[in-house]
Amino acid sequence: MNQYPTHAVFIADDDEDDRLLLQYAFAQHSPECELIFAEDGLALLDDLAQLKSEPCLIILDLNMPRLNGLEALQVLRHSAQYAHTPIVILTTSSDATDRQYAFDLGANEFLTKPISLDLLGQTVLHLRKVWHLDQCI
């Protein structure tokens, strides 16, 4: 049974503070977006399995327990259902190797988590514009 809205932004991040900040930034800058949070890649895959259509956007942190962001990205890109879903890596890592590997696996964008709420709001506005989140309502 589909318990999630048809159009939603799915976010996998194990840091509760980061999830709360993202929730606040989206509420301020894209309140119409329905957010579904998962604490790791496995929980994200479980949540997505309950969705009958493609999500608007998937945001992945890299460093998570059980199934990290790169592993989740690899699983998602090997699924025909998510082959064209925009997937953004949003992480504290600024490592060029992580960035390149994420793009090699099929990430659409790689963003370093901003250190302030104002910058996070700008990141949400950027995501909204680039990934046409207005169409998610």
BELZILIN-V498485 format. One record per residue. N is the residue number from 1. OMEGA is omega in degrees with one decimal (none if undefined). Layout:
{{N:OMEGA} {N:OMEGA}}
//
This chain:
{{1:-177.3} {2:179.8} {3:-178.0} {4:178.0} {5:-179.1} {6:-179.1} {7:-178.9} {8:172.3} {9:179.1} {10:-176.3} {11:176.0} {12:179.7} {13:-177.1} {14:-177.9} {15:-177.0} {16:178.8} {17:178.4} {18:177.3} {19:179.2} {20:178.2} {21:176.9} {22:178.2} {23:179.5} {24:-178.7} {25:177.0} {26:179.3} {27:-179.3} {28:-169.2} {29:177.3} {30:-172.8} {31:-179.7} {32:179.9} {33:173.7} {34:-178.1} {35:174.6} {36:-176.4} {37:173.2} {38:-177.4} {39:178.3} {40:-176.9} {41:179.5} {42:177.6} {43:177.0} {44:-179.9} {45:176.2} {46:179.3} {47:-179.7} {48:179.8} {49:179.9} {50:-178.2} {51:-177.4} {52:179.4} {53:-178.0} {54:175.4} {55:177.5} {56:-172.2} {57:172.0} {58:177.7} {59:-177.4} {60:166.1} {61:179.3} {62:-172.2} {63:178.1} {64:177.3} {65:176.6} {66:178.2} {67:-175.7} {68:-175.6} {69:179.4} {70:177.1} {71:177.9} {72:177.5} {73:-179.6} {74:178.1} {75:-178.2} {76:-177.3} {77:175.1} {78:177.6} {79:178.8} {80:-178.1} {81:-176.0} {82:-177.7} {83:-177.0} {84:177.8} {85:175.2} {86:178.3} {87:-178.4} {88:171.9} {89:177.1} {90:-168.9} {91:174.7} {92:-177.6} {93:172.3} {94:-179.2} {95:-178.9} {96:178.5} {97:176.2} {98:-179.3} {99:-178.3} {100:-179.7} {101:178.0} {102:178.3} {103:177.5} {104:179.8} {105:176.5} {106:175.7} {107:178.0} {108:-177.5} {109:179.4} {110:-178.2} {111:174.6} {112:-178.5} {113:176.9} {114:-176.2} {115:179.0} {116:179.3} {117:177.6} {118:178.5} {119:176.7} {120:175.2} {121:176.9} {122:176.9} {123:177.8} {124:177.7} {125:176.9} {126:179.0} {127:-179.9} {128:-177.8} {129:-175.0} {130:-174.5} {131:172.4} {132:-177.6} {133:174.2} {134:-179.4} {135:-178.7} {136:-178.6} {137:none}}
//
